[in-house]
């Protein structure tokens, strides 16, 4: 296998190249007509928009399966995306036409049925509908076989990988209260979560602390005191200093990042009518495999350093203690340092810049389950990352340094994954 380009050299537009020669993504130019014919592999018309339409439909189906599953932990959601679309990417690699289409839908069907068995009836119906549009013949048969084989292989590789809810949420009891030490935050009836996530099996990393960012700043440092003052002022529930725009950003980005990532990739697929199924699948697969690894590294860092949340620091700390202080949003029940939202945002930015470009082909419109009727239009991935960093401060659940460290950690993990795509068969 040839060496993969590094992210800095690989920043190529989806639809121009995605780990393939530039000519390979333009319908009818990947090989001479005499070699492939007018209809692509297997005699199925090589409609330049057909791949995007098929991918978009199955992306929506994946979103629906995940919504029905309602996995409580982000890493389980990311792993479901990663496994299913990695199987699709492997099954369609180097293929087009009927064979690629059959392989794509079969791989997604088989993985999703295994991961979300309650959705089998809907997935069976979708598979039958998709396959019915393809002409009978050896290409279709070979595609179905390739999709089934890819799904079986990826599922076997990831069996028992420790990303299930029970493995992720192994019991953990915080130690005695002390300055800087994490404690459960209101409502304290909720147990600590994600303590076992650090033990999950990565796709790329050699160890969960491979990119250890080091400890949080000391409690008497200028960085910590600056961040404490900022979160105290702008993150409190009744802040009069927080602007309406800051409030809107805070509320908008509070839900899990995986939901926003799905909106982005769905719109990217729809905007790329010339891309192949292999290319479209690769974007989704790489985005989520790197996210899984980043979340494993995150849990290791959080539970190694056990840094306190702003709520505990402000209501019980020695610096301008204020027992009446409450945050705008409820803090998750795991240690503060570093931020998981910004970690996923940083990883997402790195992958999309490498595989799609620094800016989206067209602006993406995002909505939030936490702010009804609101939408945010974004053209570049760095802006999204910056907004997530700001949001976690203005929600009152993080310190700014932890947000920046989280984003940087996510970027390092994603960049490493992009350099080692051969480890996942891409």
FINUDO-17333 format. One line per field, with one value per residue (C-alpha): residue in one letter; x, y, z. Coordinates in nm, 4 decimals. Example, Ala and Ser with C-alpha at 12.3 -4.5 7.8 and 13.67 -1.06 7.14 Angstrom:
<lumros>
code c(a;s)
east c(1.2300;1.3670)
north c(-0.4500;-0.1060)
up c(0.7800;0.7140)
</lumros>
This chain:
<lumros>
code c(x;x;x;x;x;x;x;x;x;x;x;x;x;x;x;x;x;x;x;x;x;x;x;x;x;x;x;x;x;x;x;x;x;x;x;x;x;x;x;x;x;x;x;x;x;x;x;x;x;x;x;x;x;x;x;x;x;x;x;x;x;x;x;x;x;x;x;x;x;x;x;x;x;x;x;x;x;x;x;x;x;x;x;x;x;x;x;x;x;x;x;x;x;x;x;x;x;x;x;x;x;x;x;x;x;x;x;x;x;x;x;x;x;x;x;x;x;x;x;x;x;x;x;x;x;x;x;x;x;x;x;x;x;x;x;x;x;x;x;x;x;x;x;x;x;x;x;x;x;x;x;x;x;x;x;x;x;x;x;x;x;x;x;x;x;x;x;x;x;x;x;x;x;x;x;x;x;x;x;x;x;x;x;x;x;x;x;x;x;x;x;x;x;x;x;x;x;x;x;x;x;x;x;x;x;x;x;x;x;x;x;x;x;x;x;x;x;x;x;x;x;x;x;x;x;x;x;x;x;x;x;x;x;x;x;x;x;x;x;x;x;x;x;x;x;x;x;x;x;x;x;x;x;x;x;x;x;x;x;x;x;x;x;x;x;x;x;x;x;x;x;x;x;x;x;x;x;x;x;x;x;x;x;x;x;x;x;x;x;x;x;x;x;x;x;x;x;x;x;x;x;x;x;x;x;x;x;x;x;x;x;x;x;x;x;x;x;x;x;x;x;x;x;x;x;x;x;x;x;x;x;x;x;x;x;x;x;x;x;x;x;x;x;x;x;x;x;x;x;x;x;x;x;x;x;x;x;x;x;x;x;x;x;x;x;x;x;x;x;x;x;x;x;x;x;x;x;x;x;x;x;x;x;x;x;x;x;x;x;x;x;x;x;x;x;x;x;x;x;x;x;x;x;x;x;x;x;x;x;x;x;x;x;x;x;x;x;x;x;x;x;x;x;x;x;x)
east c(0.0000;0.1339;0.2001;-0.0957;-0.0460;-0.0243;-0.3247;-0.1325;-0.0594;-0.3939;-0.6216;-0.8170;-1.1748;-1.4214;-1.5220;-1.1701;-0.9868;-1.0261;-0.7349;-0.7928;-0.6446;-0.8106;-0.9613;-1.1183;-1.4026;-1.5352;-1.7935;-1.6584;-1.2952;-1.1559;-1.0721;-1.1031;-1.4488;-1.3131;-1.2146;-1.5290;-1.7949;-2.0600;-2.2312;-1.9471;-1.8826;-2.1556;-2.3479;-2.5350;-2.5610;-2.2858;-2.5183;-2.2918;-2.5646;-2.6769;-2.4023;-2.4775;-2.8490;-2.7942;-2.5450;-2.7769;-3.0667;-2.8618;-2.7126;-3.0662;-3.1377;-2.8283;-2.9425;-3.2834;-3.1361;-2.9211;-3.2135;-3.4159;-3.1287;-3.0851;-2.7395;-2.6665;-2.2926;-2.1387;-1.8663;-2.1267;-2.2987;-1.9685;-1.8723;-2.2004;-2.1312;-1.7680;-1.8320;-2.1178;-1.9617;-1.6149;-1.7649;-1.9261;-1.5984;-1.4067;-1.6744;-1.6815;-1.3096;-1.2015;-1.5509;-1.8252;-2.1543;-2.3772;-2.1114;-2.0359;-2.4032;-2.4873;-2.1803;-2.2576;-2.6153;-2.5397;-2.2506;-2.4552;-2.7563;-2.5622;-2.3650;-2.6638;-2.8803;-2.6085;-2.5580;-2.9236;-3.1209;-3.4520;-3.4381;-3.4036;-3.7475;-3.6916;-3.3391;-3.4515;-3.7126;-3.4595;-3.2131;-3.4756;-3.5795;-3.2218;-3.1277;-3.4452;-3.3208;-3.0043;-2.9911;-2.9566;-2.6273;-2.2839;-2.1941;-2.4929;-2.4211;-2.0555;-2.1479;-2.3825;-2.1124;-1.8498;-2.0764;-2.1617;-1.7950;-1.6856;-1.9577;-1.8675;-1.4990;-1.5437;-1.7936;-1.5500;-1.2621;-1.4633;-1.6339;-1.5872;-1.4115;-1.5358;-1.7539;-2.0833;-2.2602;-2.1823;-1.8101;-1.7900;-1.9671;-1.7747;-1.8485;-1.6350;-1.6516;-1.4676;-1.2168;-1.2443;-1.3155;-1.0033;-0.9054;-0.8979;-1.0318;-1.3379;-1.6631;-2.0086;-2.2087;-2.5835;-2.7974;-2.5639;-2.8034;-2.6432;-2.3404;-2.0053;-1.9920;-1.7302;-1.4670;-1.4243;-1.4091;-1.0307;-1.0027;-1.1847;-1.0050;-0.8877;-0.8931;-0.5562;-0.3914;-0.1323;-0.2364;-0.4997;-0.2368;-0.0381;-0.1098;-0.1303;-0.1639;-0.0275;-0.2069;-0.4429;-0.2993;-0.2198;-0.4879;-0.2649;-0.1646;-0.2629;-0.4323;-0.6564;-0.7474;-0.8304;-1.0467;-1.2191;-1.3168;-1.4460;-1.6630;-1.7864;-1.9088;-2.0240;-2.1226;-2.3574;-2.7261;-2.8343;-2.5407;-2.6091;-2.2696;-2.3391;-2.4731;-2.7785;-2.5467;-2.3286;-2.6401;-2.7595;-2.4218;-2.4092;-2.7568;-2.7085;-2.3925;-2.4942;-2.6172;-2.3698;-2.1417;-2.2251;-2.5655;-2.4083;-2.1525;-2.4366;-2.6000;-2.2705;-2.1937;-2.5521;-2.5299;-2.1806;-2.3040;-2.5944;-2.3561;-2.1188;-2.2990;-1.9715;-1.8251;-1.8208;-1.9711;-1.6198;-1.5274;-1.8471;-1.8246;-1.4629;-1.5459;-1.8082;-1.5947;-1.2802;-1.4726;-1.6148;-1.3220;-1.1015;-1.3756;-1.3868;-1.0114;-1.0246;-1.2947;-1.0849;-0.7900;-1.0246;-1.1477;-0.7930;-0.6970;-1.0088;-0.9771;-0.5997;-0.6202;-0.9664;-0.9962;-1.2942;-1.5819;-1.6476;-1.9487;-1.7319;-1.4526;-1.6861;-1.9217;-1.6574;-1.3210;-1.1064;-1.1241;-1.4350;-1.6459;-2.0116;-2.2367;-2.5317;-2.3617;-2.5176;-2.4194;-2.6352;-2.6345;-2.5911;-2.2355;-2.1773;-2.0885;-1.7243;-1.4097;-1.3711;-1.0281;-1.0241;-1.3516;-1.5122;-1.7265;-1.4254;-1.2239;-1.4810;-1.5003;-1.1236;-1.1106;-1.3974;-1.2242;-0.9030;-1.0737;-1.2984;-1.0147;-0.8063;-1.0768;-1.3082;-1.1098;-1.0811;-1.4294;-1.7479;-1.8388;-2.1494;-2.2551;-2.3995;-2.7104;-2.7138;-2.9998;-2.9961;-3.2332;-3.1552;-3.2663;-3.5926;-3.6242;-3.2611;-3.0084;-2.6480;-2.4957;-2.1278;-1.8853;-1.5589;-1.4867;-1.2611;-1.5520;-1.7547;-1.4634;-1.4232;-1.7931;-1.7895;-1.4919;-1.6771;-2.0032;-1.8656;-1.7410;-2.0663;-2.2635;-2.0672;-1.9467;-1.5810;-1.2780;-1.1426;-0.8020;-0.9716;-1.1696;-0.8549;-0.6665;-0.9597;-0.9681;-0.5915;-0.6062;-0.8825;-0.6807;-0.3703;-0.5615;-0.7389;-0.4157;-0.2564;-0.5503;-0.5343;-0.1700;-0.2557;-0.5725;-0.4144;-0.4811;-0.8532;-0.8191;-0.8510)
north c(0.0000;0.3431;0.5898;0.8136;1.1895;1.3884;1.6104;1.9272;1.7889;1.6180;1.9226;1.8464;1.9196;1.6345;1.5776;1.6683;1.3906;1.1931;0.9548;0.8797;1.0289;1.3568;1.2096;0.9183;1.1186;1.2663;1.0353;0.8572;0.9723;0.7220;0.4867;0.4976;0.4275;0.1220;-0.0270;0.0531;0.1373;0.4062;0.2506;0.1977;-0.1332;-0.3897;-0.2025;0.0262;0.3854;0.6030;0.8893;1.1438;1.2243;0.8688;0.7971;1.1119;1.0337;0.6799;0.7931;1.0699;0.8272;0.5828;0.8643;0.9619;0.5963;0.5832;0.8966;0.7382;0.4162;0.6092;0.8236;0.5099;0.3463;0.6543;0.5475;0.7559;0.7951;0.9947;0.7374;0.4669;0.6947;0.7717;0.4047;0.3136;0.5672;0.4571;0.0841;0.1117;0.3661;0.2126;-0.1117;0.0834;0.2600;-0.0672;-0.2401;0.0342;0.1144;0.1294;0.0434;0.2268;0.1533;-0.1376;-0.3234;-0.0218;0.0568;-0.2988;-0.3228;0.0113;-0.0655;-0.4228;-0.3137;-0.0434;-0.2692;-0.5548;-0.3413;-0.1345;-0.4429;-0.5855;-0.2613;-0.1524;-0.4785;-0.3146;-0.1349;-0.4504;-0.4298;-0.0747;-0.1556;-0.4724;-0.2720;-0.0044;-0.2661;-0.4350;-0.1008;0.0017;-0.3316;-0.3339;-0.0275;-0.2075;-0.4280;-0.7996;-0.9577;-1.0503;-0.6948;-0.6775;-1.0222;-0.9413;-0.6120;-0.7771;-1.0280;-0.7547;-0.5505;-0.8479;-0.9463;-0.5940;-0.5665;-0.9022;-0.8119;-0.4727;-0.6089;-0.8864;-0.6406;-0.4207;-0.6930;-0.6320;-0.2998;-0.1495;0.1227;-0.0191;0.1764;-0.0707;-0.0788;0.2981;0.3687;0.1553;0.2728;0.5555;0.7413;1.0753;1.1082;1.3441;1.7084;1.9244;2.2359;2.1552;1.8001;1.7028;1.6352;1.5446;1.8564;1.9194;1.7258;1.4956;1.2006;1.1211;0.8890;0.9623;0.8609;0.7541;0.6372;0.3142;0.4836;0.5194;0.1400;0.1143;-0.0128;0.2662;0.2528;0.4280;0.5165;0.2903;0.3989;0.6201;0.8602;0.8843;1.2583;1.3384;1.7201;1.7395;1.8669;2.1639;2.4969;2.5470;2.7141;3.0165;3.0567;3.3579;3.1283;2.9636;3.2881;3.4550;3.1636;3.1381;3.5044;3.4688;3.1646;3.3154;3.6241;3.4926;3.1367;3.2027;3.1335;3.4919;3.6725;4.0315;4.0581;3.7816;3.9271;3.7878;3.6499;3.4789;3.3315;3.2033;3.0431;2.8831;2.7335;2.6267;2.4180;2.2481;1.9183;1.6454;1.7150;1.3907;1.5308;1.8383;1.6230;1.4240;1.7420;1.8495;1.5225;1.4883;1.8308;1.7644;1.4478;1.6337;1.9037;1.6584;1.5045;1.4040;1.2162;0.8374;0.6190;0.5276;0.8932;0.9881;0.6864;0.7651;1.1139;0.9816;0.6860;0.8884;1.1596;0.9080;0.6676;0.9596;1.0869;0.7519;0.7627;1.1230;1.0373;0.7502;0.9872;1.2392;0.9978;0.8972;1.2628;1.3537;1.0656;1.1005;1.4642;1.4798;1.8601;2.0338;2.1964;2.5728;2.5063;2.3471;2.6018;2.8986;2.7699;2.6106;2.7565;3.0139;3.2767;3.4948;3.2041;3.2362;2.9533;3.0950;3.0632;2.8283;2.7630;2.8398;2.4714;2.1567;2.0220;1.6589;1.4132;1.3656;1.5711;1.9117;1.8966;1.8957;1.9659;1.6814;1.9045;2.1025;1.7830;1.6546;1.9956;2.0066;1.6536;1.7344;2.0488;1.8585;1.5789;1.8066;2.0432;1.7459;1.5670;1.8469;2.1705;2.4616;2.5760;2.3909;2.3767;2.5695;2.6978;2.4364;2.5237;2.3707;2.3463;2.2644;2.0584;2.2994;2.6179;2.5739;2.7678;2.8787;2.7908;2.8840;2.9094;2.8187;2.8091;2.7168;2.4499;2.6690;2.9012;2.6086;2.5004;2.8512;2.8797;2.5498;2.6708;2.9902;2.8083;2.5812;2.8859;3.0767;2.7697;2.7795;2.4195;2.4716;2.6958;2.8436;2.6760;2.3365;2.4152;2.5064;2.2006;1.9792;2.1203;2.0793;1.7192;1.6370;1.7879;1.5867;1.2595;1.3291;1.4283;1.1052;0.9036;1.0719;0.9667;0.6063;0.5297;0.2021;0.0796;0.0807;-0.0553;0.2743)
up c(0.0000;-0.0877;0.1908;0.2734;0.2370;0.5578;0.6401;0.5468;0.2001;0.1605;0.2021;-0.1109;-0.1996;-0.1809;-0.5382;-0.6551;-0.4710;-0.1562;-0.1443;-0.5154;-0.8340;-0.9266;-1.2416;-1.0565;-0.9122;-1.2333;-1.3841;-1.6873;-1.6514;-1.4011;-1.6876;-2.0686;-2.2061;-2.3808;-2.0467;-1.8485;-2.1003;-2.0734;-1.7750;-1.5261;-1.3513;-1.4024;-1.6721;-1.4317;-1.5573;-1.4080;-1.3120;-1.1377;-0.8865;-0.8120;-0.5594;-0.3612;-0.3633;-0.2397;0.0248;0.1424;0.1824;0.3867;0.5913;0.6908;0.7723;0.9938;1.1756;1.2289;1.3640;1.6102;1.7196;1.7869;1.9749;2.1964;2.3138;2.6259;2.5663;2.2795;2.2148;2.1518;1.9027;1.7301;1.7258;1.5527;1.2793;1.2587;1.2247;0.9756;0.7435;0.7682;0.6405;0.3563;0.2750;0.2606;0.0556;-0.2081;-0.2208;-0.5845;-0.7085;-0.8954;-1.0619;-0.9666;-0.7706;-0.5520;-0.4935;-0.3901;-0.1682;-0.0034;0.0964;0.2038;0.4262;0.5962;0.6366;0.7939;1.0383;1.1484;1.1988;1.4224;1.6163;1.6363;1.6031;1.6947;1.3595;1.1490;0.9870;0.8653;0.7507;0.5712;0.3829;0.2903;0.1661;-0.0492;-0.1944;-0.2741;-0.4297;-0.6390;-0.8278;-0.9396;-1.2505;-1.1918;-1.2810;-1.1582;-1.0518;-0.8205;-0.6796;-0.6239;-0.4605;-0.2132;-0.1273;-0.0861;0.1397;0.3574;0.3856;0.4799;0.7425;0.8920;0.9057;1.0724;1.3242;1.4146;1.4527;1.6883;1.8907;2.2623;2.2052;2.5320;2.3815;2.5066;2.7789;3.0570;2.9785;2.9366;3.2639;3.5107;3.8675;3.9994;4.3298;4.3604;4.6422;4.9396;4.8617;4.8302;4.6337;4.2633;4.3053;4.1040;4.2874;4.1608;4.0766;4.1162;4.0656;4.2586;4.2400;3.9043;3.9233;3.7619;3.3959;3.1386;3.3859;3.1874;2.8486;2.8735;2.8488;2.5148;2.2052;1.9702;1.5916;1.5512;1.8816;2.0407;2.3920;2.5491;2.6860;2.3627;2.3450;2.7164;2.7346;3.0877;3.3991;3.4248;3.5421;3.9100;4.1200;4.1805;3.8156;3.6059;3.3533;3.6096;3.7873;3.4557;3.3455;3.6824;3.6649;3.3087;3.3778;3.7055;3.5183;3.1811;3.2729;3.5620;3.5052;3.5771;3.4163;3.3130;3.1433;2.8907;2.5648;2.3812;2.1119;2.3725;2.5308;2.1930;2.1171;2.4617;2.4321;2.0708;2.1208;2.4465;2.2895;2.1937;1.8991;1.7135;1.6211;1.4649;1.2824;1.1282;1.0009;0.8463;0.6675;0.5446;0.3801;0.2446;0.0758;-0.0840;-0.2111;-0.3850;-0.6849;-0.8533;-0.5569;-0.5464;-0.2756;-0.1619;-0.1180;0.0615;0.2904;0.3737;0.5011;0.7427;0.8493;0.9174;1.0996;1.3454;1.3842;1.4839;1.7140;1.8939;1.9504;2.0671;2.3197;2.4550;2.5011;2.6616;2.9274;3.0138;3.0631;3.2598;3.5043;3.5364;3.6472;3.8112;3.7927;3.9476;3.7648;3.7819;4.0060;4.2747;4.2320;4.2670;4.5373;4.7624;4.6549;4.8304;4.5539;4.5950;4.7128;4.6105;4.7374;4.5407;4.2002;3.9423;3.5823;3.2801;3.1811;3.3897;3.3981;3.2923;3.5688;3.4807;3.5489;3.3885;3.2235;2.9256;2.7438;2.5507;2.3303;2.2121;2.1708;1.9220;1.7588;1.7115;1.5718;1.3370;1.2109;1.1366;0.9440;0.7405;0.6520;0.5355;0.3365;0.2258;0.2438;0.4836;0.3881;0.3013;-0.0709;0.0349;0.3788;0.6134;0.8114;1.1592;1.4071;1.7785;1.9899;2.2741;2.0982;1.9104;1.5875;1.5795;1.3122;1.2492;0.9040;0.8803;0.5893;0.7597;1.0172;1.2327;1.3123;1.4442;1.6629;1.8045;1.8818;2.0711;2.2768;2.3662;2.4316;2.7032;2.8956;2.8548;2.9630;3.2887;3.2669;3.1642;3.1965;2.8719;2.9029;2.9290;2.6145;2.4245;2.5487;2.4512;2.0993;2.0624;2.1845;1.9381;1.6549;1.7454;1.7587;1.4295;1.2544;1.3742;1.2456;0.9057;0.8753;0.9578;0.7622;0.6548;1.0101;0.9349;0.5826;0.3941)
</lumros>
